[in-house]
Amino acid sequence: MNVSEASREFVLEPGDNARLANLCGPLDENLRLLEARLDVQIRRRGDSFRVVGARANSAEETLRELFALAKSEEVTPERVHLALREHESGRVSAGEGEESAIRLPRGGCARAGTISVSTSPTSARTT
């Protein structure tokens, strides 16, 4: 380990093996994806994680967000990519602001707003 590299150790609670398996993916595929994209090393034993690398804090935040998501939906590699993009752009992702978000197919997300709809199909507008 390089002296300048950060190291984070944390536990994802509540301990739920099915949820952890969903988070990590088959053969830890989702963890390997995070490692490659963030240039970190992730080690896991049960619900205890250790992340080493310059972007360890970012990896921990992303893992916590995905763990919250794993409670209600499948965590796929595509969802991991989306979480990373959301995190990099500074947008609120899974777990935060869920009350004001609407889940759409293919991982899309629309923010809450007021929609006015008239009888004409082309005159729907957002206010």
C-alpha positions, -999 to +999 in steps of 0.1 A: +000+000+000+013+034-009+016+059+020-006+084+001-035+059-004-066+062+018-080+033+036-116+029+047-130+001+069-168-001+075-197-024+082-229-024+061-258-029+084-282-045+089-263-077+082-284-095+056-267-122+035-292-120+006-288-082+004-250-085+005-251-111-022-272-088-043-248-059-037-217-079-046-231-097-076-222-131-089-186-139-081-183-104-067-187-089-102-201-056-089-172-052-065-147-059-093-164-033-114-162-007-086-125-016-082-118-011-119-137+022-122-124+038-090-089+023-090-093+009-055-090-025-038-121-039-020-119-067+005-149-081+021-156-106+049-193-109+056-207-074+061-173-059+069-155-041+040-120-026+036-114-003+007-079+009-002-070+035-028-070+073-034-108+072-041-117+050-011-142+075+003-160+076-030-161+038-032-175+036+004-202+061-004-211+042-036-212+009-018-235+023+009-258+038-017-260+004-036-265-015-004-296+007+003-308+000-032-302-037-028-330-039-003-357-032-030-342-041-064-315-062-081-281-046-083-268-053-118-236-041-134-256-016-153-270-002-120-235+000-107-224+020-137-254+043-132-246+048-095-210+057-104-221+082-130-246+098-105-219+099-079-194+115-102-219+141-114-229+150-078-265+139-083-286+123-056-287+086-061-305+056-046-316+058-010-315+096-009-345+116-021-364+084-031-397+101-020-392+127-048-381+103-075-400+080-099-384+048-111-386+043-148-376+012-169-339+007-177-327+026-146-341+060-157-352+085-131-375+115-133-376+141-106-408+152-090-426+182-104-462+193-112-475+180-145-505+196-161-524+175-186-551+187-209-574+166-231-551+171-261-523+145-262-497+170-273-503+197-247-489+181-215-465+204-198-443+205-167-445+234-143 
